[in-house]
Amino acid sequence: MKSFETFVNKYHKRWIRDDEDIDAVAYSIVNSFTREQCIDLIAELSDEELHQVVAELVMEQVKELLISGDNGDQGLLH
């Protein structure tokens, strides 16, 4: 995935070894991307990578729904 390698190389000095820091830095960088840049990055994913990204998104959305109780319940996860 060429864009991903470019992405990592461009921001490599901002990457920190701690997983939580990596998450925060990655979110911050990706949040600054335009919609088109995000779509370009996604377009380069293999089918397996795309499925992983979508599965992660679905899992996070379901967790948030269950925690918040927006589904009409008090929230199933506490």
Beta strands, then each sheet from edge to edge (+ up, - down):
end
